[in-house]
Amino acid sequence: EAHNRISSHIPLIIQYFILKMFAEQLQKGMLQLLQDKDSCSWLLKERNDTSEKRKFLKERLSRLAQARRRLAKFPG
């Protein structure tokens, strides 16, 4: 009985240590990426036309909301 309990825990113990090692390596890798800003800065850059498109869409959304408010007041 005790042998079965111990033998059932061995795979869990192995899995725990493997996951712990993986988590430590992942954390180290992520910290290195954060510290090396030059190699990752391109991920934060947006295309030139993106801000223009965002502005256009926000203005369009504003006009649509205004039209909806006016239509809601329209007697019908």
C-alpha positions, 0 to 999 in steps of 0.5 A: 500500500505504501509502496503504491502511494510512493510510486504514484508520487514519483511521476508528479515529483519529476513533473514538478521539477521539470516545470520548475526548471522550465519556469526558471529558464522562461523567467530568465529569458523574459528578463533578458528580452526586457533588458535588451530593448534594441532587439525588441523595440521593433515590436512596439513600433506601429506602421505609419498609416496606423495612427492615421487610420485610428484617427479616421476610425475614431472620427467616424465612430463619433459621427455615427454616434452623433447620427444615432443620437439625432435619429433617436430624437427623431419623432417617428 
